Amino acid sequence: MRVEHRGRVVHERAFGTLRGHVKAPACMVDTRFDLASITKVFVATVALDAVARGVLALDAPLVELIPEWRASAHAPITLRMILAHDGGFKSGADWRTLLDRNVEAFALGETLIAAPGDRVVYSDLGFLALGVVLARSAHRGLASAVEAVLARCGAEATAYRPRDRAAIPATERDVWRGLVQGTVHDEKAALAGGAAGHAGLFGHARDAATLAEWYLAALHDRPTPLDRALARAAVSEQAHDPVLRRGLGWALKTSDENSCGARMSAETFGHTGFTGTCVWADPVRDCSLTLLTNAVHYGRTDTRLIRSAVCDAAMDAIDRAC
């Protein structure tokens, strides 16, 4: 867990072990976790970097890079739509139906569930397609393209396919792979070779907090590696949803029922991950909270109440200190 306020660390502590028994090695503050869907925000940031460099455009149809979409319902899809989750993609797919298929080709060709731009559908498939867009635009593999930008920006410890697998906390034991440790938990990302636009990155709390700080810094006139206008757009509403509004990659607080809890302001942005990870940033307080866990190690239960309680407690502590 890591809390930052005005660009500085005010609390950082690690709990627990790498596996669910007392003799397992302890987690440290620099232990890297499977970030799960927090991957989406890192990958979205790489996409925005490409926009800032003129490699991609937010509002041009992507058919030049994805010719498979020509003369199809996908043809109007833009980068902005993918990042805001209103490109019309289905949410996901049962991985067991994809064992003998190319997952990225499936994501590109699967029938849309809505017209592009029509409504928000939070989608792994859309970000799988985004991974293809980034790889093709960079003329290299997705992992190399993403990791190069993150390292340049200052998140060099965040990467796909970690080599030190024994130092990664184990997620869960499944019937397909046994104990999953040091390889991506998400099955679709695993079938894509471990590197995908929606999941697959491993990183520690410092890098996840650094990601949030890049955007907070853009709002508070501190140094940031991001284009300030794009960063500000990313944390403002791009697509409305009554449960969770969408920025560009980021989720935006919509109600006190969101996992950032009741205390964080209405301007809060963040993201969660299925394995039990989350990062939330409150521009009003100029603070962020990163909580990395492997909640699925003990079963696939909803951890929203735990996340909310941690966020509320952190905001209480910051308010008392100020």
C-alpha positions as CSV (number, residue, x, y, z in Angstrom):
1,M,0.0,0.0,0.0
2,R,1.3,3.5,-0.9
3,V,-0.2,6.9,-0.3
4,E,1.1,10.1,-1.9
5,H,0.2,13.7,-1.1
6,R,1.2,16.6,-3.3
7,G,3.7,14.4,-5.1
8,R,5.4,13.0,-2.0
9,V,5.1,9.7,-0.2
10,V,3.3,10.0,3.1
11,H,2.7,6.3,3.8
12,E,4.1,3.1,2.4
13,R,3.8,-0.4,3.9
14,A,3.8,-4.0,2.8
15,F,1.8,-6.8,4.4
16,G,1.5,-10.6,3.9
17,T,3.5,-13.2,2.0
18,L,4.0,-14.3,-1.6
19,R,1.9,-17.3,-1.1
20,G,-0.9,-18.2,1.3
21,H,1.1,-19.9,4.0
22,V,3.2,-18.6,6.9
23,K,6.5,-20.0,5.6
24,A,6.3,-18.1,2.3
25,P,8.6,-15.1,1.8
26,A,7.2,-11.8,3.0
27,C,5.9,-9.1,0.6
28,M,8.1,-6.0,0.5
29,V,7.2,-2.5,-0.6
30,D,9.0,-3.1,-3.9
31,T,7.3,-6.5,-4.6
32,R,5.8,-6.6,-8.0
33,F,2.2,-7.7,-8.4
34,D,0.1,-8.8,-11.3
35,L,-1.6,-5.4,-12.0
36,A,-4.5,-7.0,-13.9
37,S,-6.6,-4.2,-15.4
38,I,-4.5,-1.4,-14.1
39,T,-2.6,-2.5,-17.3
40,K,-5.3,-0.7,-19.2
41,V,-4.3,2.7,-17.8
42,F,-0.6,2.2,-18.4
43,V,-1.4,1.1,-22.0
44,A,-3.8,4.1,-22.4
45,T,-0.9,6.3,-21.3
46,V,1.3,4.8,-24.0
47,A,-1.4,5.5,-26.5
48,L,-1.7,9.2,-25.4
49,D,2.1,9.5,-25.7
50,A,1.8,8.3,-29.3
51,V,-0.9,11.0,-29.9
52,A,1.4,13.6,-28.4
53,R,4.1,12.6,-30.8
54,G,1.8,12.7,-33.8
55,V,1.9,8.9,-34.4
56,L,-1.7,8.4,-33.6
57,A,-4.8,10.6,-33.6
58,L,-7.6,10.5,-31.0
59,D,-10.5,11.0,-33.4
60,A,-9.5,9.5,-36.7
61,P,-10.9,6.1,-37.6
62,L,-8.3,3.4,-37.1
63,V,-8.9,1.5,-40.3
64,E,-5.5,2.6,-41.7
65,L,-3.9,0.5,-38.9
66,I,-6.6,-2.1,-38.7
67,P,-7.6,-2.7,-42.4
68,E,-9.6,-5.7,-41.2
69,W,-12.3,-3.1,-40.1
70,R,-12.9,-1.6,-43.5
71,A,-16.4,-2.1,-44.8
72,S,-17.6,-3.4,-41.4
73,A,-19.4,-2.0,-38.4
74,H,-16.0,-1.4,-36.8
75,A,-15.0,1.1,-39.5
76,P,-15.9,4.3,-37.4
77,I,-14.0,3.2,-34.3
78,T,-11.5,5.8,-33.1
79,L,-8.8,5.7,-30.4
80,R,-10.9,8.0,-28.2
81,M,-13.7,5.5,-28.3
82,I,-11.5,2.6,-27.3
83,L,-10.0,4.5,-24.5
84,A,-13.4,5.6,-23.2
85,H,-14.9,2.1,-23.6
86,D,-17.6,3.2,-26.0
87,G,-16.3,1.6,-29.2
88,G,-19.0,-1.0,-29.2
89,F,-16.9,-4.0,-28.2
90,K,-18.3,-6.8,-26.1
91,S,-16.9,-6.9,-22.6
92,G,-15.0,-10.1,-23.0
93,A,-15.2,-13.8,-23.9
94,D,-15.0,-17.2,-22.2
95,W,-11.4,-18.1,-22.5
96,R,-12.2,-21.8,-22.9
97,T,-13.7,-20.9,-26.3
98,L,-10.5,-19.3,-27.4
99,L,-8.0,-22.1,-26.8
100,D,-7.5,-22.8,-30.5
101,R,-7.9,-19.2,-31.7
102,N,-5.7,-16.1,-32.1
103,V,-7.0,-14.0,-29.3
104,E,-6.1,-10.6,-30.8
105,A,-7.7,-11.6,-34.2
106,F,-10.8,-12.7,-32.2
107,A,-10.9,-9.3,-30.5
108,L,-10.6,-7.4,-33.8
109,G,-13.3,-9.5,-35.6
110,E,-15.9,-10.2,-32.9
111,T,-19.3,-8.8,-33.7
112,L,-19.9,-5.5,-31.9
113,I,-22.5,-5.2,-29.2
114,A,-23.3,-1.6,-29.9
115,A,-22.7,1.0,-32.5
116,P,-19.3,2.8,-32.0
117,G,-19.8,5.8,-29.8
118,D,-23.3,4.7,-28.7
119,R,-22.8,3.6,-25.1
120,V,-20.2,2.5,-22.6
121,V,-19.4,-1.1,-22.3
122,Y,-16.3,-1.8,-20.2
123,S,-14.3,-4.0,-22.6
124,D,-11.2,-6.2,-22.4
125,L,-11.7,-6.8,-26.1
126,G,-11.4,-3.1,-26.9
127,F,-8.1,-2.9,-25.2
128,L,-6.9,-6.1,-26.8
129,A,-7.6,-4.3,-30.1
130,L,-5.7,-1.3,-28.7
131,G,-2.7,-3.5,-28.1
132,V,-2.8,-4.3,-31.8
133,V,-3.0,-0.6,-32.7
134,L,0.0,0.2,-30.6
135,A,2.1,-2.7,-31.9
136,R,1.4,-1.9,-35.5
137,S,1.9,1.9,-35.1
138,A,5.3,1.3,-33.3
139,H,6.3,-1.5,-35.8
140,R,7.3,-3.8,-33.0
141,G,5.8,-6.1,-30.4
142,L,3.4,-4.7,-27.8
143,A,5.6,-5.5,-24.8
144,S,8.6,-3.7,-26.3
145,A,6.5,-0.7,-27.4
146,V,4.8,-0.3,-23.9
147,E,7.9,-1.0,-21.8
148,A,10.0,1.5,-23.8
149,V,7.6,4.4,-23.1
150,L,7.1,3.5,-19.5
151,A,10.8,3.3,-18.9
152,R,11.3,6.7,-20.6
153,C,8.6,8.2,-18.4
154,G,10.0,6.8,-15.2
155,A,8.1,3.5,-14.5
156,E,10.9,1.2,-15.6
157,A,10.0,-1.6,-13.2
158,T,6.6,-2.1,-14.8
159,A,6.8,-4.8,-17.5
160,Y,5.2,-7.8,-19.1
161,R,6.5,-11.4,-18.5
162,P,8.7,-10.9,-15.4
163,R,11.8,-13.1,-15.2
164,D,11.9,-13.3,-11.4
165,R,8.7,-15.3,-11.2
166,A,9.4,-16.7,-7.7
167,A,9.5,-13.2,-6.3
168,I,6.0,-12.4,-7.6
169,P,3.0,-13.1,-5.3
170,A,1.0,-16.0,-6.5
171,T,-2.5,-15.3,-7.7
172,E,-4.7,-18.4,-7.7
173,R,-4.6,-22.1,-8.5
174,D,-6.7,-23.0,-11.5
175,V,-7.6,-26.2,-13.3
176,W,-5.8,-25.1,-16.4
177,R,-2.4,-23.9,-15.2
178,G,-2.2,-25.0,-11.5
179,L,-0.6,-22.4,-9.2
180,V,-0.3,-19.1,-11.2
181,Q,2.8,-17.3,-10.0
182,G,4.8,-14.9,-12.1
183,T,2.6,-15.4,-15.2
184,V,-0.4,-13.3,-16.0
185,H,-3.6,-14.3,-14.2
186,D,-6.0,-13.1,-16.9
187,E,-6.6,-16.1,-19.2
188,K,-7.1,-14.1,-22.4
189,A,-3.8,-12.3,-21.8
190,A,-2.1,-15.6,-21.2
191,L,-3.5,-17.0,-24.5
192,A,-2.1,-13.8,-26.1
193,G,1.4,-14.8,-25.0
194,G,1.4,-12.8,-21.7
195,A,1.3,-9.3,-23.2
196,A,-2.0,-7.7,-24.0
197,G,-3.6,-4.3,-24.0
198,H,-6.0,-5.1,-21.2
199,A,-3.8,-7.1,-18.8
200,G,-0.4,-8.6,-18.3
201,L,1.8,-5.9,-16.7
202,F,3.5,-6.6,-13.4
203,G,4.6,-3.7,-11.3
204,H,5.0,-2.4,-7.7
205,A,3.1,0.2,-5.8
206,R,5.6,2.9,-6.5
207,D,5.2,2.7,-10.3
208,A,1.4,2.6,-10.0
209,A,1.5,5.7,-7.8
210,T,3.9,7.3,-10.3
211,L,1.4,6.7,-13.0
212,A,-1.3,8.6,-11.0
213,E,1.2,11.3,-10.2
214,W,1.9,12.0,-13.9
215,Y,-1.8,13.0,-14.2
216,L,-2.0,14.8,-10.9
217,A,1.1,16.8,-11.8
218,A,-0.5,17.9,-15.1
219,L,-3.4,19.3,-13.0
220,H,-1.2,21.0,-10.4
221,D,1.6,22.4,-12.6
222,R,4.3,20.0,-11.5
223,P,6.7,18.4,-13.9
224,T,5.2,15.5,-15.8
225,P,6.3,13.4,-18.8
226,L,2.8,13.7,-20.3
227,D,1.3,16.2,-22.6
228,R,-0.7,18.4,-20.2
229,A,-3.7,18.9,-22.3
230,L,-4.0,15.2,-23.1
231,A,-3.5,14.3,-19.5
232,R,-6.2,16.7,-18.4
233,A,-8.6,15.3,-21.0
234,A,-7.8,11.8,-19.8
235,V,-9.1,12.5,-16.3
236,S,-12.2,14.4,-17.5
237,E,-15.5,12.8,-18.7
238,Q,-15.3,11.4,-22.2
239,A,-18.2,9.0,-22.1
240,H,-21.0,8.9,-19.5
241,D,-22.1,5.8,-17.6
242,P,-24.5,5.9,-14.6
243,V,-22.3,3.4,-12.7
244,L,-18.7,4.6,-13.6
245,R,-18.0,7.4,-16.0
246,R,-15.1,7.1,-18.4
247,G,-12.1,9.3,-19.2
248,L,-9.3,8.2,-21.5
249,G,-8.3,4.9,-19.9
250,W,-9.2,6.1,-16.5
251,A,-12.5,5.5,-14.6
252,L,-14.0,8.6,-13.0
253,K,-15.8,8.5,-9.6
254,T,-19.6,8.6,-10.2
255,S,-21.0,7.8,-6.8
256,D,-19.9,6.9,-3.3
257,E,-20.6,3.3,-4.2
258,N,-17.5,3.2,-6.3
259,S,-14.5,1.4,-4.8
260,C,-12.7,4.7,-4.0
261,G,-15.2,5.2,-1.2
262,A,-17.2,8.1,0.1
263,R,-14.4,10.4,1.2
264,M,-12.6,10.9,-2.1
265,S,-13.9,13.9,-4.1
266,A,-16.1,13.9,-7.1
267,E,-13.1,14.7,-9.3
268,T,-11.4,11.4,-8.4
269,F,-10.0,9.2,-11.1
270,G,-8.6,5.7,-10.9
271,H,-8.8,2.0,-11.9
272,T,-9.2,-1.4,-10.4
273,G,-7.8,-4.8,-11.3
274,F,-9.5,-8.2,-11.0
275,T,-6.7,-9.7,-8.9
276,G,-7.4,-7.2,-6.2
277,T,-5.4,-4.1,-7.3
278,C,-6.5,-0.5,-7.4
279,V,-5.1,3.0,-7.8
280,W,-7.2,6.1,-7.1
281,A,-6.2,9.8,-7.3
282,D,-8.1,12.8,-5.8
283,P,-7.1,16.0,-7.6
284,V,-8.9,18.1,-5.0
285,R,-6.7,16.8,-2.2
286,D,-3.8,16.3,-4.7
287,C,-3.3,12.7,-3.4
288,S,-3.3,9.1,-4.6
289,L,-3.7,5.7,-3.0
290,T,-2.4,2.5,-4.4
291,L,-3.4,-0.8,-3.0
292,L,-1.9,-4.0,-4.6
293,T,-3.2,-7.4,-3.4
294,N,-3.8,-10.9,-4.6
295,A,-7.3,-11.2,-3.3
296,V,-8.1,-14.0,-5.8
297,H,-5.6,-16.2,-3.9
298,Y,-8.4,-16.9,-1.6
299,G,-11.3,-16.9,-4.1
300,R,-12.9,-14.6,-6.6
301,T,-14.9,-12.5,-4.1
302,D,-15.7,-8.8,-4.5
303,T,-13.2,-6.6,-2.6
304,R,-15.0,-3.3,-3.2
305,L,-15.8,-2.8,0.5
306,I,-12.2,-3.4,1.5
307,R,-10.9,-1.0,-1.1
308,S,-13.5,1.6,0.0
309,A,-12.5,1.3,3.6
310,V,-8.8,1.7,2.8
311,C,-9.5,4.8,0.7
312,D,-11.8,6.3,3.3
313,A,-9.2,5.7,6.1
314,A,-6.4,7.3,4.0
315,M,-8.4,10.4,3.2
316,D,-9.3,10.7,6.9
317,A,-5.6,10.6,7.7
318,I,-4.6,13.2,5.1
319,D,-7.4,15.5,6.2
320,R,-6.3,15.2,9.9
321,A,-2.6,15.9,8.9
322,C,-3.7,19.0,7.0
